[in-house]
Amino acid sequence: MSVNKLKLVATGVISLALLGGATGCGGVAPTEGSGEVRDQHDAPNGLGDEVEEQIDDRLAVGDDEGVTSEEAALLERIDEYENVSADTVRVVVEGDLAESDRDALAQAVFGAAGNDALGTVQIVDASGDETEHAP
């Protein structure tokens, strides 16, 4: 077989493989109603998202039973909830917190979230200091 015929056969095989792969992948995309596609907000990314949702829901509906006005004011200062591990959440707050406010905020997070999986709350304020708190 001549070199030109080999090139032609190789080119044809590669073209068929590429075409076959392209068309084979095209019809498999999940559709919105199939259950295979989920909205990003429907799938929490861990304990941080769960705790944030629980606290936001509790503060939004005014279900402040067991949460003092001081605790609610501290909870509203939280800017961000971050996953650290399966039982630890880091909360980032605006401004600086005194040590007593850190303890009060951590206890407010535990109480308002009511999440049994939450074992440790790390608090970071504007100073960059990070403290860990247990229930």
Residue pairs with C-beta under 8 A, 6 or more apart in sequence:
30 36
30 37
31 37
44 50
44 53
45 83
46 83
46 86
47 83
47 86
47 87
47 88
47 89
47 115
47 117
47 118
48 81
48 82
48 83
48 84
48 89
48 90
49 81
49 83
50 113
50 115
50 117
51 81
51 89
51 109
51 113
51 115
51 118
52 81
54 112
54 113
54 114
54 115
55 75
55 78
55 109
55 112
55 113
57 63
58 64
58 67
58 112
59 72
59 75
59 76
59 112
64 72
66 111
66 112
67 75
67 108
67 111
67 112
70 104
71 104
71 105
71 107
71 108
71 111
71 112
72 108
74 93
74 101
74 104
74 105
74 108
75 105
75 108
75 109
75 112
77 93
77 94
77 95
77 105
78 91
78 92
78 93
78 105
78 109
79 92
79 93
79 94
80 91
80 92
81 89
81 90
81 91
82 89
82 90
82 91
82 92
83 89
83 90
84 90
84 120
84 122
86 117
87 117
87 118
87 119
87 120
88 119
88 120
88 121
88 122
89 109
89 118
89 120
89 121
89 122
90 121
90 122
90 123
90 124
90 130
91 105
91 109
91 121
91 122
91 123
91 124
92 124
92 125
93 105
93 123
93 124
93 125
93 126
94 125
94 126
95 125
95 126
96 125
96 126
96 127
97 105
97 123
97 125
99 131
102 123
102 125
102 131
102 133
103 133
105 121
105 123
106 121
106 123
106 133
107 133
107 135
109 118
109 121
110 118
110 121
110 135
118 135
119 134
119 135
120 132
120 133
120 134
121 132
121 133
122 130
122 131
122 132
122 133
123 130
123 131
123 133
124 130
